[in-house]
Amino acid sequence: MQDNHCFPENFLWGAATSAYQIEGSPLADGAGPSIWHRFSRMPGRIHDDDTGDMACDHYRRFEDDVRLMKELGLQAYRFSIAWGRVLPEGRGRVNPAGLDFYQRLIDALLEQGIQPFVTLYHWDLPAALDDRGGWLNRDCAAWFADYAQILFRALDDRVQYWATLNEPWVSVDAGYLHGVHAPGHASLAETPLAAHNLLRAHATAVQAYRAEGRHRIGLVVNLEPKYPISLAPEDRAATVRAHAYMNRWYLDPVFFGTYPKVLSELFGADWPNFMQADLDHIRQPVDFLGVNYYTRSVVRDDPQALLVRASRVRQDHNLHTAVDWEVHPQGLVDTLQWVKRRYGDLPLFLTENGAAFEDPEVIGGRVEDPLRLTYLREHLKAAYTAIASGVNLQGYFVWSLLDNLEWCHGYSKRFGIVHVDYATQRRIPKSSGQFYARVIRSRGEALWEEEG
Ligand code: IFM
Protein backbone atom coordinates (compact mmCIF):
# COMPACT_ATOMS: atom_id res chain seq x y z
CA MET A 1 0.00 0.00 0.00
CA GLN A 2 1.17 3.52 -0.71
CA ASP A 3 1.53 6.60 1.46
CA ASN A 4 -1.47 8.37 -0.07
CA HIS A 5 -3.70 6.00 1.92
CA CYS A 6 -5.29 4.43 -1.13
CA PHE A 7 -6.81 0.98 -0.71
CA PRO A 8 -5.52 -1.80 -2.99
CA GLU A 9 -6.53 -1.40 -6.63
CA ASN A 10 -8.77 -4.49 -6.75
CA PHE A 11 -10.45 -3.78 -3.39
CA LEU A 12 -14.21 -4.28 -3.80
CA TRP A 13 -16.46 -1.47 -2.53
CA GLY A 14 -20.04 -2.46 -1.90
CA ALA A 15 -23.21 -2.26 0.13
CA ALA A 16 -25.35 -5.03 1.61
CA THR A 17 -29.01 -5.85 2.21
CA SER A 18 -31.10 -8.98 2.75
CA ALA A 19 -34.27 -10.26 1.12
CA TYR A 20 -36.80 -10.09 3.94
CA GLN A 21 -35.51 -6.72 5.11
CA ILE A 22 -36.03 -4.90 1.81
CA GLU A 23 -37.98 -6.82 -0.80
CA GLY A 24 -41.62 -6.65 0.29
CA SER A 25 -44.19 -8.63 -1.77
CA PRO A 26 -43.34 -11.77 0.24
CA LEU A 27 -45.91 -13.99 -1.46
CA ALA A 28 -45.77 -12.49 -4.95
CA ASP A 29 -45.62 -14.65 -8.06
CA GLY A 30 -46.11 -17.93 -6.23
CA ALA A 31 -43.53 -17.48 -3.43
CA GLY A 32 -44.00 -19.51 -0.26
CA PRO A 33 -44.04 -17.89 3.21
CA SER A 34 -40.95 -17.91 5.40
CA ILE A 35 -40.55 -18.19 9.15
CA TRP A 36 -40.21 -14.38 9.29
CA HIS A 37 -43.48 -13.92 7.43
CA ARG A 38 -45.08 -16.09 10.08
CA PHE A 39 -43.21 -14.61 13.05
CA SER A 40 -44.08 -11.04 12.05
CA ARG A 41 -47.74 -11.99 12.29
CA MET A 42 -47.46 -13.04 15.93
CA PRO A 43 -48.60 -10.02 17.95
CA GLY A 44 -45.87 -8.30 19.94
CA ARG A 45 -42.93 -10.10 18.35
CA ILE A 46 -41.82 -7.15 16.21
CA HIS A 47 -41.79 -3.52 17.30
CA ASP A 48 -45.14 -1.91 16.38
CA ASP A 49 -46.12 -5.26 14.82
CA ASP A 50 -44.25 -4.22 11.69
CA THR A 51 -43.92 -6.80 8.92
CA GLY A 52 -41.83 -7.19 5.78
CA ASP A 53 -44.94 -7.08 3.60
CA MET A 54 -43.92 -3.77 2.02
CA ALA A 55 -40.43 -3.07 3.42
CA CYS A 56 -38.57 -1.03 0.76
CA ASP A 57 -40.69 -2.48 -2.04
CA HIS A 58 -37.43 -3.52 -3.65
CA TYR A 59 -39.10 -6.50 -5.35
CA ARG A 60 -40.94 -4.04 -7.58
CA ARG A 61 -38.37 -1.23 -7.59
CA PHE A 62 -35.12 -3.13 -8.01
CA GLU A 63 -34.27 -1.45 -11.31
CA ASP A 64 -34.40 2.01 -9.69
CA ASP A 65 -32.37 0.68 -6.76
CA VAL A 66 -29.69 -0.66 -9.08
CA ARG A 67 -29.50 2.76 -10.76
CA LEU A 68 -29.07 4.30 -7.32
CA MET A 69 -26.21 1.90 -6.59
CA LYS A 70 -24.59 2.99 -9.81
CA GLU A 71 -24.95 6.65 -8.84
CA LEU A 72 -23.22 5.90 -5.55
CA GLY A 73 -20.40 4.23 -7.47
CA LEU A 74 -20.86 0.80 -5.85
CA GLN A 75 -18.74 -1.93 -7.39
CA ALA A 76 -20.50 -4.79 -5.64
CA TYR A 77 -23.88 -5.47 -4.11
CA ARG A 78 -24.39 -8.11 -1.44
CA PHE A 79 -27.98 -9.35 -1.25
CA SER A 80 -29.70 -12.55 -0.22
CA ILE A 81 -32.03 -14.85 -2.10
CA ALA A 82 -35.35 -15.72 -0.49
CA TRP A 83 -35.40 -19.52 -0.46
CA GLY A 84 -39.21 -19.55 -0.55
CA ARG A 85 -39.38 -17.53 -3.76
CA VAL A 86 -37.38 -20.21 -5.55
CA LEU A 87 -38.88 -23.23 -3.75
CA PRO A 88 -42.25 -22.27 -2.23
CA GLU A 89 -42.32 -25.45 -0.11
CA GLY A 90 -38.58 -25.24 0.55
CA ARG A 91 -37.88 -28.35 -1.53
CA GLY A 92 -39.24 -30.11 -4.61
CA ARG A 93 -41.13 -27.85 -6.99
CA VAL A 94 -39.20 -24.86 -8.38
CA ASN A 95 -41.09 -21.59 -8.88
CA PRO A 96 -39.67 -20.17 -12.14
CA ALA A 97 -41.07 -16.68 -11.45
CA GLY A 98 -39.18 -16.47 -8.15
CA LEU A 99 -35.92 -17.54 -9.76
CA ASP A 100 -36.55 -15.12 -12.59
CA PHE A 101 -36.65 -12.18 -10.17
CA TYR A 102 -33.05 -12.88 -9.14
CA GLN A 103 -32.00 -13.46 -12.76
CA ARG A 104 -33.31 -10.01 -13.64
CA LEU A 105 -31.70 -8.41 -10.59
CA ILE A 106 -28.32 -9.95 -11.44
CA ASP A 107 -28.57 -8.95 -15.08
CA ALA A 108 -29.44 -5.37 -14.07
CA LEU A 109 -26.43 -5.28 -11.73
CA LEU A 110 -24.04 -6.63 -14.32
CA GLU A 111 -25.31 -4.15 -16.90
CA GLN A 112 -24.17 -1.40 -14.53
CA GLY A 113 -20.85 -3.11 -13.86
CA ILE A 114 -21.82 -4.09 -10.28
CA GLN A 115 -20.67 -7.51 -8.99
CA PRO A 116 -23.43 -9.56 -7.38
CA PHE A 117 -22.35 -11.06 -4.03
CA VAL A 118 -25.05 -13.58 -3.21
CA THR A 119 -26.02 -14.87 0.23
CA LEU A 120 -28.03 -18.08 0.06
CA TYR A 121 -29.54 -17.91 3.53
CA HIS A 122 -30.22 -14.74 5.51
CA TRP A 123 -32.63 -16.20 8.10
CA ASP A 124 -35.82 -16.63 6.02
CA LEU A 125 -36.31 -20.40 6.17
CA PRO A 126 -39.40 -21.53 4.22
CA ALA A 127 -42.25 -22.01 6.70
CA ALA A 128 -43.04 -25.40 5.11
CA LEU A 129 -39.60 -26.64 6.21
CA ASP A 130 -40.08 -25.27 9.70
CA ASP A 131 -43.22 -27.40 9.83
CA ARG A 132 -40.88 -30.37 9.36
CA GLY A 133 -38.63 -29.26 12.20
CA GLY A 134 -36.60 -26.65 10.32
CA TRP A 135 -32.99 -26.46 11.48
CA LEU A 136 -33.71 -29.09 14.13
CA ASN A 137 -34.25 -31.67 11.40
CA ARG A 138 -31.03 -33.29 10.11
CA ASP A 139 -32.54 -33.36 6.62
CA CYS A 140 -32.47 -29.57 6.51
CA ALA A 141 -28.81 -29.72 5.43
CA ALA A 142 -29.73 -31.69 2.31
CA TRP A 143 -32.75 -29.46 1.60
CA PHE A 144 -30.45 -26.44 1.75
CA ALA A 145 -27.87 -28.00 -0.55
CA ASP A 146 -30.56 -28.94 -3.09
CA TYR A 147 -31.81 -25.35 -3.05
CA ALA A 148 -28.24 -24.06 -3.38
CA GLN A 149 -27.57 -26.36 -6.31
CA ILE A 150 -30.55 -24.96 -8.21
CA LEU A 151 -29.06 -21.49 -7.79
CA PHE A 152 -25.52 -22.55 -8.70
CA ARG A 153 -26.84 -24.07 -11.93
CA ALA A 154 -28.95 -21.04 -12.79
CA LEU A 155 -26.65 -18.21 -11.71
CA ASP A 156 -23.01 -19.25 -11.37
CA ASP A 157 -22.32 -18.11 -14.93
CA ARG A 158 -22.85 -14.56 -13.61
CA VAL A 159 -22.16 -14.74 -9.88
CA GLN A 160 -18.54 -14.77 -8.71
CA TYR A 161 -19.12 -14.66 -4.95
CA TRP A 162 -21.42 -16.97 -3.01
CA ALA A 163 -21.96 -16.99 0.73
CA THR A 164 -23.82 -19.94 2.22
CA LEU A 165 -25.15 -18.62 5.55
CA ASN A 166 -25.33 -15.16 7.03
CA GLU A 167 -24.50 -15.01 10.75
CA PRO A 168 -25.48 -18.51 11.86
CA TRP A 169 -24.73 -17.40 15.45
CA VAL A 170 -27.64 -14.94 15.29
CA SER A 171 -29.98 -17.49 13.68
CA VAL A 172 -29.31 -19.76 16.63
CA ASP A 173 -28.82 -17.41 19.60
CA ALA A 174 -31.81 -15.20 18.74
CA GLY A 175 -33.98 -17.83 17.03
CA TYR A 176 -33.49 -20.91 19.23
CA LEU A 177 -32.02 -19.78 22.57
CA HIS A 178 -33.65 -16.41 23.32
CA GLY A 179 -36.66 -16.66 21.03
CA VAL A 180 -36.52 -13.04 19.88
CA HIS A 181 -36.11 -13.94 16.20
CA ALA A 182 -38.00 -16.45 14.07
CA PRO A 183 -38.81 -19.22 14.70
CA GLY A 184 -39.07 -17.86 18.27
CA HIS A 185 -37.94 -20.90 20.25
CA ALA A 186 -36.23 -20.66 23.63
CA SER A 187 -34.67 -24.02 24.32
CA LEU A 188 -31.25 -24.97 25.63
CA ALA A 189 -31.52 -28.42 24.11
CA GLU A 190 -32.43 -27.16 20.63
CA THR A 191 -29.67 -24.56 20.45
CA PRO A 192 -26.63 -26.78 19.72
CA LEU A 193 -28.71 -28.95 17.40
CA ALA A 194 -29.81 -26.01 15.25
CA ALA A 195 -26.21 -24.74 15.13
CA HIS A 196 -24.89 -28.13 14.09
CA ASN A 197 -27.43 -28.55 11.31
CA LEU A 198 -26.73 -25.05 9.99
CA LEU A 199 -23.04 -25.93 9.81
CA ARG A 200 -23.82 -29.24 8.10
CA ALA A 201 -25.99 -27.31 5.62
CA HIS A 202 -23.15 -24.89 4.93
CA ALA A 203 -20.73 -27.75 4.31
CA THR A 204 -23.14 -29.73 2.13
CA ALA A 205 -23.72 -26.66 -0.05
CA VAL A 206 -19.97 -26.03 -0.33
CA GLN A 207 -19.52 -29.63 -1.41
CA ALA A 208 -22.28 -29.23 -4.02
CA TYR A 209 -20.55 -26.08 -5.26
CA ARG A 210 -17.23 -27.88 -5.70
CA ALA A 211 -18.93 -30.32 -8.03
CA GLU A 212 -20.01 -27.68 -10.50
CA GLY A 213 -19.33 -24.10 -9.40
CA ARG A 214 -16.57 -22.11 -11.08
CA HIS A 215 -16.10 -19.18 -8.72
CA ARG A 216 -15.82 -18.59 -4.96
CA ILE A 217 -17.87 -19.72 -2.02
CA GLY A 218 -17.57 -18.86 1.66
CA LEU A 219 -19.41 -18.26 4.91
CA VAL A 220 -20.42 -15.02 6.64
CA VAL A 221 -20.11 -14.74 10.43
CA ASN A 222 -20.64 -11.86 12.84
CA LEU A 223 -17.68 -11.37 15.14
CA GLU A 224 -17.48 -9.23 18.25
CA PRO A 225 -14.22 -9.07 20.17
CA LYS A 226 -14.49 -9.58 23.92
CA TYR A 227 -12.31 -7.74 26.42
CA PRO A 228 -12.37 -8.46 30.16
CA ILE A 229 -13.47 -5.62 32.45
CA SER A 230 -10.69 -6.51 34.89
CA LEU A 231 -7.78 -8.84 35.28
CA ALA A 232 -9.65 -10.82 37.93
CA PRO A 233 -9.61 -14.53 37.01
CA GLU A 234 -13.43 -14.72 37.03
CA ASP A 235 -13.76 -11.87 34.50
CA ARG A 236 -11.07 -13.35 32.31
CA ALA A 237 -12.74 -16.75 32.40
CA ALA A 238 -16.09 -15.12 31.55
CA THR A 239 -14.43 -13.43 28.56
CA VAL A 240 -13.05 -16.74 27.35
CA ARG A 241 -16.56 -18.25 27.56
CA ALA A 242 -18.22 -15.33 25.77
CA HIS A 243 -15.56 -15.36 23.05
CA ALA A 244 -15.88 -19.10 22.45
CA TYR A 245 -19.67 -18.88 22.38
CA MET A 246 -19.88 -16.02 19.92
CA ASN A 247 -16.68 -15.99 17.88
CA ARG A 248 -15.35 -19.54 17.79
CA TRP A 249 -18.51 -21.65 17.75
CA TYR A 250 -18.96 -21.47 13.97
CA LEU A 251 -15.36 -21.00 12.87
CA ASP A 252 -13.53 -23.70 14.82
CA PRO A 253 -15.61 -26.48 13.22
CA VAL A 254 -15.25 -24.99 9.71
CA PHE A 255 -11.47 -24.56 9.98
CA PHE A 256 -10.45 -27.24 12.49
CA GLY A 257 -13.33 -29.75 12.56
CA THR A 258 -13.85 -29.29 16.31
CA TYR A 259 -16.15 -27.37 18.62
CA PRO A 260 -14.64 -25.23 21.39
CA LYS A 261 -14.50 -27.51 24.40
CA VAL A 262 -16.04 -24.90 26.67
CA LEU A 263 -19.36 -25.21 24.79
CA SER A 264 -19.98 -28.74 26.01
CA GLU A 265 -19.24 -27.53 29.56
CA LEU A 266 -21.72 -24.67 29.19
CA PHE A 267 -24.51 -26.80 27.75
CA GLY A 268 -23.85 -29.77 30.03
CA ALA A 269 -26.39 -32.54 29.39
CA ASP A 270 -27.91 -30.51 26.53
CA TRP A 271 -24.74 -30.81 24.45
CA PRO A 272 -25.26 -33.73 22.03
CA ASN A 273 -22.59 -36.28 21.35
CA PHE A 274 -21.94 -35.12 17.78
CA MET A 275 -20.61 -37.66 15.29
CA GLN A 276 -16.99 -37.21 14.26
CA ALA A 277 -18.08 -37.85 10.65
CA ASP A 278 -20.25 -34.71 10.81
CA LEU A 279 -17.35 -32.64 12.06
CA ASP A 280 -15.07 -33.98 9.35
CA HIS A 281 -17.75 -33.05 6.83
CA ILE A 282 -18.20 -29.53 8.22
CA ARG A 283 -14.51 -28.85 7.68
CA GLN A 284 -14.85 -28.10 3.95
CA PRO A 285 -12.27 -25.63 2.61
CA VAL A 286 -13.82 -22.24 1.86
CA ASP A 287 -12.55 -19.66 -0.62
CA PHE A 288 -13.11 -16.67 1.64
CA LEU A 289 -14.59 -15.67 4.95
CA GLY A 290 -17.11 -12.84 5.30
CA VAL A 291 -16.88 -10.96 8.59
CA ASN A 292 -19.68 -8.72 9.86
CA TYR A 293 -18.36 -6.26 12.42
CA TYR A 294 -20.35 -3.67 14.38
CA THR A 295 -19.15 -3.45 17.97
CA ARG A 296 -17.14 -5.02 20.78
CA SER A 297 -18.08 -6.03 24.27
CA VAL A 298 -16.37 -5.54 27.59
CA VAL A 299 -17.21 -8.54 29.74
CA ARG A 300 -17.65 -9.37 33.40
CA ASP A 301 -18.40 -12.59 35.17
CA ASP A 302 -22.14 -12.90 35.81
CA PRO A 303 -23.29 -16.21 37.31
CA GLN A 304 -26.96 -15.23 36.66
CA ALA A 305 -26.58 -14.70 32.89
CA LEU A 306 -28.18 -17.40 30.77
CA LEU A 307 -25.79 -20.07 29.55
CA VAL A 308 -22.53 -18.13 29.17
CA ARG A 309 -22.52 -16.64 32.70
CA ALA A 310 -21.01 -13.43 31.32
CA SER A 311 -22.45 -9.94 30.82
CA ARG A 312 -21.54 -6.89 28.82
CA VAL A 313 -20.44 -3.87 30.85
CA ARG A 314 -21.67 -0.75 29.07
CA GLN A 315 -18.82 1.69 28.42
CA ASP A 316 -20.78 4.86 29.14
CA HIS A 317 -17.93 7.18 28.21
CA ASN A 318 -18.06 5.99 24.60
CA LEU A 319 -20.61 6.71 21.88
CA HIS A 320 -23.35 4.08 21.45
CA THR A 321 -25.62 3.62 18.44
CA ALA A 322 -29.43 3.60 18.48
CA VAL A 323 -29.35 -0.15 19.18
CA ASP A 324 -26.95 0.52 22.08
CA TRP A 325 -23.86 -0.89 20.39
CA GLU A 326 -20.63 0.74 21.50
CA VAL A 327 -18.68 2.40 18.69
CA HIS A 328 -15.20 0.91 18.82
CA PRO A 329 -13.27 0.87 15.51
CA GLN A 330 -10.12 -0.64 17.04
CA GLY A 331 -12.17 -3.78 17.66
CA LEU A 332 -12.34 -4.25 13.90
CA VAL A 333 -8.54 -4.26 13.60
CA ASP A 334 -8.27 -6.67 16.53
CA THR A 335 -10.93 -8.94 15.05
CA LEU A 336 -9.44 -9.17 11.56
CA GLN A 337 -5.97 -9.78 12.97
CA TRP A 338 -7.34 -12.45 15.30
CA VAL A 339 -9.03 -14.23 12.38
CA LYS A 340 -5.76 -14.27 10.48
CA ARG A 341 -3.76 -15.50 13.47
CA ARG A 342 -6.19 -18.24 14.37
CA TYR A 343 -7.62 -19.43 11.05
CA GLY A 344 -4.91 -18.53 8.56
CA ASP A 345 -4.26 -16.02 5.84
CA LEU A 346 -7.41 -16.54 3.80
CA PRO A 347 -9.17 -13.83 1.74
CA LEU A 348 -11.52 -11.83 3.96
CA PHE A 349 -14.41 -9.53 3.14
CA LEU A 350 -15.98 -7.14 5.57
CA THR A 351 -19.45 -8.21 4.52
CA GLU A 352 -21.30 -5.86 6.91
CA ASN A 353 -20.39 -2.76 8.86
CA GLY A 354 -22.55 0.22 9.69
CA ALA A 355 -24.65 1.89 12.34
CA ALA A 356 -28.21 2.75 13.34
CA PHE A 357 -28.64 6.33 14.50
CA GLU A 358 -31.70 8.55 14.91
CA ASP A 359 -31.63 10.46 11.65
CA PRO A 360 -32.88 14.05 11.54
CA GLU A 361 -35.89 15.08 9.45
CA VAL A 362 -35.46 15.40 5.71
CA ILE A 363 -34.79 19.11 5.14
CA GLY A 364 -34.66 20.53 1.64
CA GLY A 365 -34.31 17.05 0.20
CA ARG A 366 -31.24 16.30 2.35
CA VAL A 367 -30.55 13.99 5.27
CA GLU A 368 -27.51 14.92 7.34
CA ASP A 369 -26.25 11.95 9.36
CA PRO A 370 -22.85 12.99 10.73
CA LEU A 371 -22.70 10.22 13.32
CA ARG A 372 -23.08 7.51 10.72
CA LEU A 373 -20.63 9.27 8.43
CA THR A 374 -18.03 9.38 11.21
CA TYR A 375 -18.74 5.75 12.09
CA LEU A 376 -18.03 4.74 8.49
CA ARG A 377 -14.94 6.92 8.26
CA GLU A 378 -13.41 5.50 11.44
CA HIS A 379 -14.20 1.88 10.58
CA LEU A 380 -12.85 2.24 7.06
CA LYS A 381 -9.67 3.70 8.50
CA ALA A 382 -9.53 0.69 10.81
CA ALA A 383 -9.96 -1.58 7.77
CA TYR A 384 -7.04 0.25 6.16
CA THR A 385 -4.91 -0.28 9.27
CA ALA A 386 -5.74 -3.99 9.21
CA ILE A 387 -4.73 -4.26 5.55
CA ALA A 388 -1.51 -2.32 6.21
CA SER A 389 -0.70 -4.83 8.96
CA GLY A 390 -0.95 -7.70 6.48
CA VAL A 391 -4.58 -8.82 6.71
CA ASN A 392 -5.86 -10.04 3.34
CA LEU A 393 -9.03 -7.92 3.31
CA GLN A 394 -10.43 -7.79 -0.22
CA GLY A 395 -13.62 -5.77 0.09
CA TYR A 396 -16.02 -3.79 2.25
CA PHE A 397 -19.84 -3.76 2.29
CA VAL A 398 -21.62 -1.07 4.22
CA TRP A 399 -24.73 -2.20 6.09
CA SER A 400 -26.98 -1.09 4.71
CA LEU A 401 -27.72 0.34 1.31
CA LEU A 402 -31.25 1.29 2.41
CA ASP A 403 -33.04 1.91 5.68
CA ASN A 404 -34.96 -1.33 6.16
CA LEU A 405 -36.75 -3.72 8.50
CA GLU A 406 -34.37 -4.23 11.40
CA TRP A 407 -35.88 -7.58 12.47
CA CYS A 408 -37.55 -7.34 15.90
CA HIS A 409 -36.98 -3.56 15.96
CA GLY A 410 -39.16 -3.23 12.87
CA TYR A 411 -38.67 0.04 11.00
CA SER A 412 -37.73 1.97 14.14
CA LYS A 413 -33.97 1.62 13.58
CA ARG A 414 -32.35 2.99 10.47
CA PHE A 415 -29.01 1.64 9.21
CA GLY A 416 -29.18 2.92 5.62
CA ILE A 417 -26.78 5.22 3.80
CA VAL A 418 -29.89 5.95 1.75
CA HIS A 419 -32.95 7.26 3.56
CA VAL A 420 -36.26 5.53 2.75
CA ASP A 421 -39.54 7.34 3.24
CA TYR A 422 -41.73 4.29 3.85
CA ALA A 423 -44.95 6.18 3.00
CA THR A 424 -43.83 7.21 -0.47
CA GLN A 425 -40.87 4.85 -1.00
CA ARG A 426 -38.79 7.85 -1.99
CA ARG A 427 -35.03 7.24 -1.59
CA ILE A 428 -32.61 10.01 -0.59
CA PRO A 429 -28.88 9.33 -0.25
CA LYS A 430 -27.84 10.60 3.19
CA SER A 431 -24.67 12.61 3.70
CA SER A 432 -23.02 9.32 4.74
CA GLY A 433 -23.99 7.85 1.35
CA GLN A 434 -22.50 10.80 -0.47
CA PHE A 435 -19.37 10.52 1.64
CA TYR A 436 -19.11 6.80 0.88
CA ALA A 437 -19.40 7.59 -2.85
CA ARG A 438 -16.44 10.00 -2.50
CA VAL A 439 -14.46 7.37 -0.62
CA ILE A 440 -15.07 4.87 -3.42
CA ARG A 441 -14.14 7.37 -6.14
CA SER A 442 -10.89 8.22 -4.36
CA ARG A 443 -10.12 4.57 -3.46
CA GLY A 444 -10.17 5.57 0.18
CA GLU A 445 -8.14 8.76 0.06
CA ALA A 446 -11.20 10.86 1.02
CA LEU A 447 -11.17 9.19 4.43
CA TRP A 448 -8.25 11.37 5.39
CA GLU A 449 -9.65 14.66 4.04
CA GLU A 450 -10.10 17.50 6.53
CA GLU A 451 -13.37 17.02 8.40
CA GLY A 452 -15.52 20.08 7.64
O1 IFM B 1 -29.81 -5.96 9.97
C1 IFM B 1 -28.86 -6.87 10.41
C2 IFM B 1 -28.51 -7.87 9.33
O2 IFM B 1 -29.63 -8.53 8.86
C3 IFM B 1 -27.54 -8.88 9.86
N1 IFM B 1 -26.41 -8.26 10.49
C4 IFM B 1 -26.64 -7.20 11.43
C5 IFM B 1 -27.59 -6.19 10.84
C6 IFM B 1 -27.85 -5.06 11.86
O3 IFM B 1 -28.42 -5.57 13.01
Boltz pocket constraint, residues with backbone or C-beta under 6 A from the ligand:
constraints:
  - pocket:
      binder: B
      contacts: [[A, 18], [A, 21], [A, 167], [A, 292], [A, 352], [A, 399], [A, 405], [A, 406], [A, 407], [A, 415]]
      max_distance: 6.0
